[in-house]
Every structure is written in C-alpha cells, then in structure tokens.
C-alpha cells in the first residue's frame, strides 16, 4: 500500500512562508499527478495546486502567484511552497496522488494556522 506523509504544517503569522513536503513510499514517477488539497473548518475540500507528470502546474485562483508546487521524482517527494500566507489559508492540507492506472492515494493531512 502506497503511503503519502505530509510534513511542514504549523502556526505562522500572516505574510510569512511555509513549505510542505509530501513523502511517498513509492516512486513518484509512477504518479500521473501529485496534488495538494486543503479543507478549512466547515468547508469542502478544495484543490490548491496540481503538478502533472511532464506538465505545467495548475493553481487555484486564490493561491496563484503565492504558492508553488513541485515534485522531485528522485526523492519521491512533492512540495508546496507557500508565500505571503493569509488567514484565509488556514486549513488542513492534504497530499494526493494518482497513478497512471487511476489508483488514488491520500496523505493524512497537516494543519496550517495563519494568525497573528
């Protein structure tokens, strides 16, 4: 069973930066897409950023120009660099991967709280 483990969450002041890491127990080259979702309290889980294999990243409008998704297949890891954080970025962030056969995987989630 493939596992995705997120790290890097925490409490941060508005305007600061954080970087999430999603470490996979399998080769990330087997994943068509690696994605970051987030879910704020009382809200649905929304896509934040997606990086398809060999393709350009896709971002939610709310995070464009602030967040950057990347993947390092040599390290079996995906990243989400988050800059200029805002209180509305507060959520649980989840790593998600989909392999070429269509099987999907979720991480356990990591909490980010943006507050002064």
FILUM-688644 format. One record per atom (N, C-alpha, C, O, CB): residue in one letter; atom name; x, y, z. Coordinates in nm, 2 decimals. Atoms other than C-alpha are relative to their C-alpha. Glycine has a CB too. Layout:
<zalos>
type  atom  east  north  up
A  CA  X  Y  Z
...
</zalos>
This chain:
<zalos>
type  atom  east  north  up
X  N  0.08  -0.12  0.00
X  CA  0.00  0.00  0.00
X  C  0.09  0.12  0.00
X  O  0.18  0.14  0.08
X  CB  -0.10  0.00  0.12
X  N  -0.08  -0.12  0.01
X  CA  0.14  0.33  -0.10
X  C  -0.04  0.10  0.11
X  O  -0.16  0.12  0.13
X  CB  -0.01  0.07  -0.14
X  N  0.03  -0.10  -0.10
X  CA  0.16  0.59  0.17
X  C  0.06  0.14  -0.04
X  O  0.17  0.15  -0.09
X  CB  0.06  -0.04  0.14
X  N  -0.05  -0.14  0.02
X  CA  0.19  0.97  0.15
X  C  0.00  0.06  0.14
X  O  -0.10  0.05  0.21
X  CB  -0.10  0.07  -0.10
X  N  -0.02  -0.06  -0.13
X  CA  0.32  1.15  0.45
X  C  0.04  0.15  -0.01
X  O  0.14  0.18  -0.07
X  CB  0.11  -0.07  0.09
X  N  -0.02  -0.15  0.01
X  CA  0.29  1.53  0.48
X  C  0.07  0.04  0.12
X  O  0.06  -0.01  0.23
X  CB  -0.13  0.07  -0.02
X  N  -0.06  -0.07  -0.12
X  CA  0.50  1.75  0.70
X  C  0.02  0.14  -0.04
X  O  0.02  0.18  -0.16
X  CB  0.14  -0.07  0.03
X  N  -0.03  -0.14  0.03
X  CA  0.57  2.12  0.74
X  C  -0.11  0.09  0.05
X  O  -0.09  0.21  0.04
X  CB  0.02  0.02  -0.14
X  N  0.10  -0.09  -0.04
X  CA  0.25  2.25  0.89
X  C  0.03  0.07  0.13
X  O  0.14  0.04  0.19
X  CB  -0.13  -0.08  0.02
X  N  -0.02  -0.07  -0.12
X  CA  0.22  2.47  1.19
X  C  -0.08  0.13  0.01
X  O  -0.16  0.16  -0.07
X  CB  0.14  0.02  0.03
X  N  0.05  -0.14  -0.02
X  CA  0.13  2.82  1.32
X  C  0.09  0.10  -0.06
X  O  0.21  0.10  -0.03
X  CB  -0.03  0.02  0.15
X  N  -0.09  -0.10  0.06
X  CA  0.26  3.11  1.12
X  C  -0.08  0.13  -0.01
X  O  -0.20  0.14  -0.02
X  CB  0.04  -0.05  -0.14
X  N  0.06  -0.13  0.01
X  CA  0.20  3.48  1.11
X  C  -0.04  0.04  -0.15
X  O  0.03  -0.01  -0.24
X  CB  0.09  0.11  0.06
X  N  0.04  -0.05  0.14
X  CA  0.03  3.65  0.81
X  C  0.13  0.06  -0.07
X  O  0.20  0.13  -0.01
X  CB  -0.11  0.10  0.00
X  N  -0.11  -0.05  0.07
X  CA  0.28  3.73  0.54
X  C  0.12  -0.08  0.00
X  O  0.22  -0.06  -0.08
X  CB  0.04  0.14  0.05
X  N  -0.11  0.09  -0.01
X  CA  0.52  3.46  0.63
X  C  -0.01  -0.12  -0.10
X  O  -0.11  -0.13  -0.17
X  CB  0.02  -0.05  0.14
X  N  0.00  0.12  0.09
X  CA  0.61  3.14  0.44
X  C  0.01  -0.13  0.07
X  O  0.06  -0.14  0.18
X  CB  0.12  0.02  -0.10
X  N  -0.01  0.14  -0.05
X  CA  0.59  2.77  0.49
X  C  0.03  -0.09  -0.12
X  O  -0.01  -0.05  -0.23
X  CB  -0.12  -0.05  0.08
X  N  -0.01  0.10  0.11
X  CA  0.69  2.47  0.28
X  C  -0.05  -0.13  0.05
X  O  0.00  -0.19  0.15
X  CB  0.15  -0.01  -0.05
X  N  0.04  0.14  -0.02
X  CA  0.51  2.14  0.28
X  C  0.08  -0.10  -0.08
X  O  0.12  -0.07  -0.19
X  CB  -0.15  -0.01  -0.03
X  N  -0.07  0.11  0.07
X  CA  0.67  1.82  0.20
X  C  -0.10  -0.12  0.00
X  O  -0.16  -0.15  0.10
X  CB  0.13  -0.04  0.06
X  N  0.08  0.12  0.01
X  CA  0.48  1.51  0.08
X  C  0.10  -0.12  -0.04
X  O  0.14  -0.12  -0.16
X  CB  -0.12  0.01  -0.10
X  N  -0.09  0.11  0.03
X  CA  0.70  1.20  0.10
X  C  -0.08  -0.13  -0.03
X  O  -0.17  -0.17  0.04
X  CB  0.09  -0.03  0.12
X  N  0.07  0.12  0.05
X  CA  0.58  0.89  -0.09
X  C  0.08  -0.12  0.03
X  O  0.20  -0.12  0.02
X  CB  -0.04  0.01  -0.15
X  N  -0.06  0.13  -0.02
X  CA  0.65  0.53  -0.01
X  C  0.03  -0.08  -0.13
X  O  0.09  -0.18  -0.13
X  CB  -0.08  -0.09  0.10
X  N  -0.03  0.06  0.13
X  CA  0.66  0.45  -0.38
X  C  0.06  0.11  -0.09
X  O  0.06  0.23  -0.06
X  CB  -0.13  -0.05  -0.06
X  N  -0.06  -0.10  0.09
X  CA  0.83  0.61  -0.67
X  C  -0.10  0.10  -0.06
X  O  -0.21  0.06  -0.11
X  CB  0.07  -0.07  -0.12
X  N  0.10  -0.10  0.05
X  CA  0.66  0.93  -0.76
X  C  0.00  0.01  -0.15
X  O  -0.09  0.07  -0.21
X  CB  0.03  0.14  0.06
X  N  0.01  0.01  0.14
X  CA  0.74  0.87  -1.12
X  C  -0.11  -0.09  -0.05
X  O  -0.15  -0.09  -0.16
X  CB  0.13  -0.05  -0.06
X  N  0.11  0.08  0.03
X  CA  0.46  0.62  -1.10
X  C  -0.14  0.08  0.01
X  O  -0.24  0.02  -0.02
X  CB  -0.01  -0.12  0.09
X  N  0.12  -0.08  -0.02
X  CA  0.21  0.90  -1.03
X  C  -0.01  0.10  -0.12
X  O  0.08  0.17  -0.16
X  CB  0.01  0.09  0.13
X  N  0.03  -0.10  0.10
X  CA  0.05  1.09  -1.31
X  C  -0.01  0.14  0.06
X  O  0.05  0.23  0.00
X  CB  -0.14  -0.04  -0.07
X  N  0.02  -0.13  -0.06
X  CA  -0.05  1.37  -1.08
X  C  0.03  0.00  0.14
X  O  0.00  -0.10  0.21
X  CB  -0.14  0.05  -0.03
X  N  -0.01  -0.03  -0.14
X  CA  0.05  1.50  -0.75
X  C  -0.06  0.13  0.03
X  O  -0.05  0.23  -0.04
X  CB  0.15  0.00  0.05
X  N  0.10  -0.11  -0.02
X  CA  -0.19  1.74  -0.59
X  C  0.00  0.04  0.15
X  O  0.02  -0.05  0.23
X  CB  -0.14  -0.04  -0.05
X  N  0.02  -0.05  -0.14
X  CA  -0.23  1.95  -0.28
X  C  -0.15  0.05  0.00
X  O  -0.19  0.13  -0.08
X  CB  0.10  0.11  0.04
X  N  0.13  -0.05  -0.03
X  CA  -0.58  2.00  -0.14
X  C  0.00  0.06  0.13
X  O  0.09  0.04  0.21
X  CB  -0.11  -0.12  -0.01
X  N  0.01  -0.05  -0.14
X  CA  -0.70  2.19  0.16
X  C  -0.15  0.00  0.04
X  O  -0.24  0.01  -0.05
X  CB  0.06  0.14  0.01
X  N  0.13  -0.01  -0.05
X  CA  -1.00  2.19  0.38
X  C  -0.01  0.08  0.12
X  O  0.05  0.05  0.23
X  CB  -0.06  -0.15  0.03
X  N  0.02  -0.09  -0.12
X  CA  -1.10  2.47  0.61
X  C  -0.12  -0.05  0.08
X  O  -0.20  -0.12  0.03
X  CB  -0.02  0.15  -0.05
X  N  0.12  0.05  -0.08
X  CA  -1.34  2.41  0.90
X  C  -0.13  0.03  -0.06
X  O  -0.16  0.15  -0.10
X  CB  0.02  0.06  0.14
X  N  0.13  -0.03  0.05
X  CA  -1.69  2.37  0.78
X  C  -0.01  0.01  -0.15
X  O  -0.12  0.04  -0.20
X  CB  -0.06  0.11  0.07
X  N  0.00  -0.02  0.14
X  CA  -1.59  2.38  0.42
X  C  0.04  -0.13  -0.07
X  O  0.09  -0.22  -0.01
X  CB  0.09  0.12  -0.04
X  N  -0.04  0.12  0.08
X  CA  -1.54  2.13  0.14
X  C  0.15  0.00  -0.03
X  O  0.22  0.10  -0.01
X  CB  -0.08  0.00  -0.13
X  N  -0.14  0.02  0.03
X  CA  -1.20  2.00  0.04
X  C  0.02  0.06  -0.14
X  O  -0.05  0.01  -0.24
X  CB  0.05  -0.14  0.01
X  N  -0.02  -0.07  0.13
X  CA  -1.07  2.22  -0.25
X  C  0.15  -0.03  -0.05
X  O  0.24  -0.04  0.03
X  CB  -0.02  0.15  0.02
X  N  -0.13  0.02  0.06
X  CA  -0.78  2.17  -0.49
X  C  0.08  0.13  0.02
X  O  0.02  0.24  0.00
X  CB  -0.01  -0.03  -0.15
X  N  -0.09  -0.12  -0.01
X  CA  -0.49  2.41  -0.42
X  C  0.10  0.01  -0.12
X  O  0.11  0.11  -0.18
X  CB  0.08  -0.01  0.13
X  N  -0.10  0.00  0.11
X  CA  -0.23  2.30  -0.67
X  C  0.02  -0.14  -0.05
X  O  0.01  -0.23  0.03
X  CB  0.14  0.06  0.04
X  N  -0.02  0.13  0.06
X  CA  -0.16  2.02  -0.91
X  C  0.12  0.00  -0.09
X  O  0.14  0.10  -0.16
X  CB  -0.13  -0.05  -0.08
X  N  -0.11  0.01  0.09
X  CA  0.15  1.91  -1.08
X  C  -0.01  -0.14  -0.08
X  O  0.02  -0.24  -0.02
X  CB  0.14  0.01  0.07
X  N  0.00  0.13  0.07
X  CA  0.10  1.65  -1.36
X  C  0.14  -0.03  -0.05
X  O  0.23  0.05  -0.07
X  CB  -0.09  0.01  -0.12
X  N  -0.12  0.04  0.05
X  CA  0.39  1.45  -1.48
X  C  0.03  0.06  -0.14
X  O  -0.04  0.04  -0.23
X  CB  0.01  -0.16  -0.01
X  N  -0.04  -0.06  0.12
X  CA  0.57  1.64  -1.75
X  C  -0.08  0.12  -0.05
X  O  -0.07  0.17  -0.16
X  CB  0.00  -0.10  -0.11
X  N  0.09  -0.11  0.04
X  CA  0.31  1.91  -1.75
X  C  0.01  0.12  0.09
X  O  0.09  0.12  0.19
X  CB  -0.15  -0.04  0.01
X  N  -0.01  -0.12  -0.07
X  CA  0.26  2.26  -1.62
X  C  -0.09  -0.01  0.13
X  O  -0.19  -0.07  0.12
X  CB  -0.04  0.12  -0.09
X  N  0.08  0.00  -0.12
X  CA  0.13  2.32  -1.27
X  C  -0.13  0.08  -0.02
X  O  -0.14  0.17  -0.10
X  CB  0.08  0.05  0.12
X  N  0.13  -0.07  0.00
X  CA  -0.23  2.43  -1.21
X  C  -0.02  0.04  0.14
X  O  0.00  -0.03  0.24
X  CB  -0.11  -0.10  -0.05
X  N  0.03  -0.05  -0.13
X  CA  -0.33  2.65  -0.92
X  C  -0.14  0.05  0.01
X  O  -0.20  0.10  -0.08
X  CB  0.10  0.12  0.03
X  N  0.12  -0.07  -0.03
X  CA  -0.64  2.77  -0.75
X  C  0.02  0.15  -0.01
X  O  0.13  0.20  0.02
X  CB  -0.06  -0.04  0.14
X  N  -0.02  -0.15  0.01
X  CA  -0.70  3.14  -0.82
X  C  0.04  0.06  0.13
X  O  0.12  0.16  0.13
X  CB  -0.13  0.06  -0.05
X  N  -0.03  -0.06  -0.13
X  CA  -0.68  3.21  -0.45
X  C  0.15  -0.01  0.04
X  O  0.19  0.06  0.13
X  CB  -0.08  -0.06  0.10
X  N  -0.13  0.01  -0.05
X  CA  -0.32  3.10  -0.43
X  C  0.10  0.03  -0.12
X  O  0.22  0.02  -0.10
X  CB  0.03  -0.15  0.04
X  N  -0.09  -0.03  0.12
X  CA  -0.18  3.19  -0.78
X  C  0.10  0.12  0.04
X  O  0.06  0.21  0.11
X  CB  -0.08  0.04  -0.12
X  N  -0.11  -0.10  -0.03
X  CA  0.15  3.39  -0.75
X  C  0.04  0.00  0.14
X  O  0.13  0.08  0.18
X  CB  -0.05  0.14  -0.04
X  N  -0.05  0.01  -0.14
X  CA  0.19  3.29  -0.39
X  C  0.05  -0.14  0.03
X  O  0.14  -0.15  0.11
X  CB  -0.12  0.04  0.10
X  N  -0.03  0.14  -0.02
X  CA  0.21  2.91  -0.39
X  C  0.07  -0.06  -0.12
X  O  0.04  -0.02  -0.23
X  CB  -0.12  -0.08  0.04
X  N  -0.07  0.07  0.11
X  CA  0.44  2.69  -0.59
X  C  0.01  -0.15  0.03
X  O  0.06  -0.19  0.14
X  CB  0.14  0.06  -0.02
X  N  -0.01  0.14  -0.02
X  CA  0.41  2.32  -0.63
X  C  0.11  -0.06  -0.09
X  O  0.14  -0.01  -0.20
X  CB  -0.14  -0.07  -0.04
X  N  -0.11  0.06  0.07
X  CA  0.70  2.10  -0.73
X  C  0.00  -0.15  0.04
X  O  -0.05  -0.18  0.14
X  CB  0.13  0.07  0.02
X  N  -0.02  0.14  -0.03
X  CA  0.79  1.73  -0.74
X  C  0.14  -0.04  -0.04
X  O  0.20  0.01  -0.14
X  CB  -0.10  -0.08  -0.07
X  N  -0.13  0.05  0.03
X  CA  1.12  1.56  -0.72
X  C  -0.01  -0.15  0.00
X  O  -0.01  -0.22  0.10
X  CB  0.10  0.05  0.12
X  N  0.02  0.14  0.01
X  CA  1.09  1.21  -0.85
X  C  0.12  -0.08  0.05
X  O  0.11  -0.19  0.09
X  CB  -0.02  -0.04  -0.15
X  N  -0.12  0.07  -0.06
X  CA  1.45  1.13  -0.74
X  C  -0.01  -0.02  0.15
X  O  0.05  -0.11  0.20
X  CB  0.12  0.08  -0.04
X  N  0.02  0.01  -0.15
X  CA  1.34  1.18  -0.38
X  C  -0.14  -0.05  0.03
X  O  -0.17  -0.06  0.15
X  CB  0.02  0.14  0.06
X  N  0.13  0.05  -0.03
X  CA  0.99  1.05  -0.42
X  C  -0.08  0.10  0.08
X  O  -0.15  0.06  0.18
X  CB  0.00  -0.14  0.06
X  N  0.06  -0.10  -0.09
X  CA  0.86  1.38  -0.28
X  C  -0.06  0.11  -0.09
X  O  -0.01  0.14  -0.20
X  CB  0.11  0.06  0.09
X  N  0.06  -0.12  0.06
X  CA  0.63  1.67  -0.37
X  C  0.01  0.11  0.11
X  O  0.01  0.08  0.23
X  CB  -0.14  -0.03  -0.05
X  N  -0.01  -0.11  -0.09
X  CA  0.65  2.01  -0.22
X  C  -0.11  0.10  -0.04
X  O  -0.16  0.11  -0.15
X  CB  0.14  0.07  -0.01
X  N  0.08  -0.12  0.03
X  CA  0.42  2.31  -0.18
X  C  0.06  0.11  0.08
X  O  0.06  0.12  0.20
X  CB  -0.15  -0.03  0.05
X  N  -0.06  -0.12  -0.06
X  CA  0.60  2.64  -0.11
X  C  -0.11  0.10  0.00
X  O  -0.17  0.14  -0.10
X  CB  0.12  0.05  -0.09
X  N  0.11  -0.10  -0.03
X  CA  0.35  2.89  0.04
X  C  0.06  0.13  0.05
X  O  0.12  0.13  0.16
X  CB  -0.10  -0.06  0.10
X  N  -0.05  -0.13  -0.04
X  CA  0.45  3.25  0.05
X  C  -0.12  0.10  0.02
X  O  -0.23  0.07  -0.02
X  CB  0.09  0.06  -0.11
X  N  0.10  -0.10  -0.03
X  CA  0.26  3.56  0.17
X  C  -0.13  -0.06  0.05
X  O  -0.24  -0.03  0.00
X  CB  -0.03  0.08  -0.13
X  N  0.12  0.07  -0.06
X  CA  0.03  3.35  0.38
X  C  -0.10  0.10  0.06
X  O  -0.07  0.20  0.11
X  CB  0.04  -0.10  0.10
X  N  0.11  -0.08  -0.05
X  CA  -0.31  3.49  0.47
X  C  -0.08  -0.08  0.10
X  O  -0.08  -0.21  0.09
X  CB  -0.09  0.05  -0.12
X  N  0.09  0.07  -0.09
X  CA  -0.55  3.40  0.75
X  C  -0.10  -0.10  -0.07
X  O  -0.13  -0.21  -0.02
X  CB  -0.08  0.09  0.08
X  N  0.09  0.09  0.07
X  CA  -0.78  3.25  0.49
X  C  0.07  -0.12  -0.06
X  O  0.00  -0.21  -0.12
X  CB  -0.07  0.08  -0.12
X  N  -0.07  0.12  0.04
X  CA  -0.51  3.00  0.40
X  C  -0.01  -0.11  0.11
X  O  0.04  -0.22  0.09
X  CB  0.14  0.03  -0.03
X  N  0.01  0.09  -0.11
X  CA  -0.58  2.84  0.74
X  C  -0.09  -0.12  -0.04
X  O  -0.20  -0.11  -0.08
X  CB  -0.06  0.06  0.12
X  N  0.07  0.12  0.04
X  CA  -0.68  2.48  0.67
X  C  0.08  -0.13  0.03
X  O  0.20  -0.11  0.07
X  CB  -0.04  0.00  -0.15
X  N  -0.07  0.12  0.01
X  CA  -0.58  2.12  0.68
X  C  0.04  -0.03  -0.14
X  O  -0.05  -0.03  -0.23
X  CB  -0.08  -0.13  0.06
X  N  -0.05  0.02  0.13
X  CA  -0.37  2.05  0.38
X  C  0.03  -0.15  -0.03
X  O  0.10  -0.21  0.06
X  CB  0.13  0.08  -0.03
X  N  -0.01  0.14  0.03
X  CA  -0.37  1.71  0.21
X  C  0.08  -0.02  -0.13
X  O  0.07  0.05  -0.23
X  CB  -0.13  -0.07  -0.01
X  N  -0.07  0.04  0.12
X  CA  -0.13  1.55  -0.04
X  C  -0.08  -0.11  -0.06
X  O  -0.13  -0.20  0.01
X  CB  0.15  -0.05  0.04
X  N  0.08  0.10  0.08
X  CA  -0.30  1.34  -0.31
X  C  0.09  -0.04  -0.12
X  O  0.16  0.04  -0.18
X  CB  -0.14  0.06  -0.04
X  N  -0.07  0.04  0.12
X  CA  -0.15  1.13  -0.58
X  C  -0.09  -0.10  -0.08
X  O  -0.17  -0.17  -0.02
X  CB  0.13  -0.07  0.03
X  N  0.08  0.09  0.09
X  CA  -0.30  0.94  -0.88
X  C  0.10  -0.06  -0.09
X  O  0.18  0.01  -0.16
X  CB  -0.11  0.08  -0.08
X  N  -0.10  0.07  0.09
X  CA  -0.10  0.68  -1.06
X  C  -0.06  -0.02  -0.14
X  O  -0.18  0.02  -0.17
X  CB  0.04  -0.13  0.05
X  N  0.04  0.01  0.14
X  CA  -0.12  0.60  -1.43
X  C  -0.12  -0.10  -0.02
X  O  -0.19  -0.09  -0.13
X  CB  0.11  -0.04  -0.09
X  N  0.11  0.10  0.02
X  CA  -0.37  0.32  -1.37
X  C  -0.13  0.06  0.06
X  O  -0.24  -0.01  0.06
X  CB  0.03  -0.13  0.07
X  N  0.12  -0.07  -0.06
X  CA  -0.61  0.56  -1.19
X  C  -0.02  -0.02  0.15
X  O  -0.11  0.03  0.21
X  CB  -0.12  -0.05  -0.07
X  N  0.00  0.02  -0.15
X  CA  -0.54  0.45  -0.83
X  C  0.04  0.13  0.07
X  O  0.13  0.19  0.03
X  CB  0.08  -0.12  0.04
X  N  -0.03  -0.12  -0.07
X  CA  -0.55  0.73  -0.59
X  C  0.04  -0.02  0.14
X  O  0.01  -0.12  0.20
X  CB  -0.13  0.09  0.00
X  N  -0.06  0.01  -0.13
X  CA  -0.38  0.79  -0.26
X  C  -0.01  0.14  0.07
X  O  0.00  0.25  0.01
X  CB  0.14  -0.04  0.00
X  N  0.01  -0.12  -0.08
X  CA  -0.43  1.05  0.02
X  C  0.10  -0.01  0.12
X  O  0.12  -0.12  0.17
X  CB  -0.14  0.02  0.05
X  N  -0.07  -0.02  -0.12
X  CA  -0.20  1.17  0.29
X  C  -0.09  0.02  0.12
X  O  -0.21  0.03  0.10
X  CB  0.11  0.11  -0.01
X  N  0.08  -0.01  -0.12
X  CA  -0.32  1.21  0.65
X  C  -0.04  0.15  0.03
X  O  -0.13  0.17  0.11
X  CB  0.07  -0.06  0.12
X  N  0.03  -0.14  -0.02
X  CA  -0.32  1.59  0.63
X  C  0.09  0.06  0.10
X  O  0.14  0.00  0.20
X  CB  -0.15  0.02  0.04
X  N  -0.08  -0.08  -0.10
X  CA  -0.13  1.86  0.81
X  C  -0.06  0.14  0.01
X  O  -0.10  0.20  -0.09
X  CB  0.15  0.01  -0.05
X  N  0.07  -0.12  -0.04
X  CA  -0.27  2.17  0.98
X  C  0.09  0.12  -0.02
X  O  0.20  0.12  0.02
X  CB  -0.06  -0.01  0.14
X  N  -0.07  -0.13  0.00
X  CA  -0.17  2.52  0.89
X  C  -0.10  0.10  0.06
X  O  -0.21  0.11  0.02
X  CB  0.04  0.04  -0.15
X  N  0.08  -0.11  -0.06
X  CA  -0.30  2.81  1.10
X  C  0.08  0.13  -0.02
X  O  0.20  0.14  0.02
X  CB  -0.02  -0.02  0.15
X  N  -0.06  -0.13  0.03
X  CA  -0.22  3.16  0.98
X  C  -0.07  0.11  0.09
X  O  -0.19  0.14  0.07
X  CB  -0.01  0.04  -0.15
X  N  0.05  -0.10  -0.09
X  CA  -0.27  3.41  1.26
X  C  0.10  0.08  0.07
X  O  0.22  0.03  0.09
X  CB  -0.08  -0.08  0.11
X  N  -0.09  -0.09  -0.07
X  CA  -0.11  3.70  1.43
X  C  -0.01  -0.02  0.15
X  O  0.06  0.05  0.23
X  CB  -0.02  0.14  -0.04
</zalos>
